[in-house]
């Protein structure tokens, strides 16, 4: 069931959005609804990807070894990953 909301928008912006909606043969209401649906979908996708990455990291059998850079290596200004080339 759709619910009505009140939205405060600057009058100049609303005029421009109405023109844009007319050009797209839709309504301001539909544009706002569509935008909010895309916003929620993107956030859900982000959450799913984050959860999958966390799951992979928890289940990983990879051994990163015990090597740690020294303080001198860390602050030397030299590229850090060239040692594996």
Phi, psi and omega in degrees: 000127181285142177246144175273143175230160175256133183231126178267121181227140176306137185301319180296317178296317179299319177300316180294321180293321178298318178296315179299316179298318179297319179297327181268003180055047177219188179245161175300318179303313180293323178296317179294315180300315181297317179299315181294323177297317178296320180298314179295317180298318179296319180293320177296318178298317178300315180297319180295318179295316179300315180297320179295318178296319178296320178298314179299319181292324178291323185269355184295139177259007183297142177250111181278358179076179183253006181295132175228139179289148176284168178300319180297317179295320182297318185257016184284338183088354178283151175303137186276338188251007181286344182292343181262005180283000000 
